[in-house]
Amino acid sequence: MATEKKKVSRRKFLVRGGLGTLGVLAVGTYLFRSPIRRKIAGLVNTADTPYMGNTKTPIIWFEITKNNTIVLHSPKVEMGQGTFTGLAQMVAEELEVAMERIQVVHAQSASGNMDGFATGGSTSISALWVPLRELAATMRKMLENEAIKKMDAGDVQPVVSNGSITIGERSMTYAEIAEGVQEWDVPDTPPLKTGKTFRYIGKPIPRVDLKDKVFGAPLFGMDAVLPDMLFGSVVRASTIGATFSGADTSKAEQMPGVVKIVTEPDFVGVVATSQQEAENAKNAITVNWKVDTTVQTADIEAMIAVGKGTPFVIQKEGAVEDLISDAETTIVSEYKSPIGAHAQLEPNGALAHVKADKATIIMSTQVVKITRDEIAERLDLDAENVNIVPTFLGGGFGRRLHTPNGIQAAVLSKAVGKPVKCFFSRKEEFQNDTFRPPTHHVLKAKLNSNGSIEAFEHNVSSGDVAFGSPMVPGIAEPILGADLGAWRGGMIQYGNIPNHQAISWRVKLPFATSWWRSLGLLANTFAIESFMDELSVKANKDPVQFRLDHIQTDERGERLKKVITAAAEKAQWTNETQNGRAMGFAASTDANTPCAQVVEVSIVDGEIKVHKVTCAMDPGLVVNPDQVRAQCEGAIIMGMSASLFERMYVEDGELQPTIYGPYQMALMKHAPKEIDIILLEGADTPGAVGEPPLGPIGAAIANAVYRLTGKRLQEMPLQLG
């Protein structure tokens, strides 16, 4: 927050920003040496992502309505994770306003209130923890100062309470104070509240968007409507590697309802008076696709094998290679995970209205600024003349971290001079996803005579996750070498192993792979924690104690120990099979948030049945316990679905399946009857919540199945047959 007097117009004031880890790096000769790369990788692995808002221009954050409601214009989007509620609690705390007087809406890009990092990485609450509270506290002080002027209070100190300010015998609401003010003095930020004085932070406050969702308010991108709206449909390739090289649109041009066929260098689309008419005309277009090669699933699996890509050592301690060179004493295992789709309920799409030199795009996106800039470039408009109106997301999970579909809708709208709503079909969404890349893992270890791990190596081969994304600067690729998203969760968290290393094998796949909730965490934890279970069996040690014995004694390690112990104690951990059920254990640390899980599993009619999940997590200070527990539950179910059911495959160059059903996912009947969440607070600031609970679940299930059957499941989705 500003530390000097500034004049700003009504409802505007400055927001501080920050630089990402990569933003402060300089490229030099020594940067490309492996030790430096490993150092950078370690910093990236443990760094907190700051808020990266615009610090150059006044930004609208708060609006005071006539009925004394405070409207927060949030640069973070709401995609079901409950972020709006947590942000509202922070605002209510510092503004001294009752929760029921806080309303949260998405900030439109025209306001300038955009986060350069976007919404992702489990950072919405943690990144805004300080900036947003400073903003709210500063606004409270601005209102106090204005109240002193309006009430001619002299030296009498104002008393602030529940959206009103009292000075002596007089009292005014925030709305009354703000009325008519055209310029505000921005003072120094006053001291922020601390834990002892919190009224709302740390409390299980009901969600601020609950009523709208219960009553079906038009919140999502698919709900968007504008007067005189037309409908668009774009022809999209079904074959991997296909590039557009022209189209015959003559038949489509004659079809009912068609307003215009739009042919661009990279796509062809239809604008019609109804969605069905647009789809019918699109299906009548004959497109010329250029396809160099046709690939199958077996080809993809061969590409992804460890040893085929480019290796980068991302973590190294001691002399691992020397200790695991003896085949007779080295324990070796392999693990695999498949291609995964996002499969969010709402497909991608946008409603665009382009007229003259301005464009308005209403859409579900996690990247407001990137989308705005890309559309502005395509339409040759100034970025300030493109207004992105974010909506609630009907599922995000990284799928909406790049939304070029907004460009297509905007191009169609410009061609007809009217609003055009253009969405993917479900088939197109499945086949044109940015997929979770498949992985192959080779793990090696050596135990000493005491049953402790003397050396441990993790090799992970994966397609790109972060590289190639508009979110990640191009400089990251030569600096890091290995894709930071692919190896997320791939480093060895057990620092008490004297010799350990992790190697990331980078593979460029022929189809689009990118962000998927938790990035590489699920697959990497599945491999590492399943292997840790194997090693505990080889060492004849209890798997929980075996992990505790290999954790370092620093702060990060102590937090991990505490969640492991808490989960084991709460679940009444046993390594023995009882009444046809067994427990499995796994733990991970993601974005500085350690998480441990115990699952209780049986085999029913030849299928894996998860009865109970006990999850202990330490996300630091918890703003809303109910919100965090819900995030844990959602991540666990999503992780179960990916671990037990979900798989995409390639047949004759096409990604399959293309509809729900054949693309199997966890159903309500598969949900465990009990999910027990234990929250620890090992830090005095909030940490990551949305993704860390996804890490351990796959390995925990597989480890439980091993105790039941003696069979080690080493490939997701986990299948007994």
Disulfide bonds with the S-S distance in Angstrom:
none
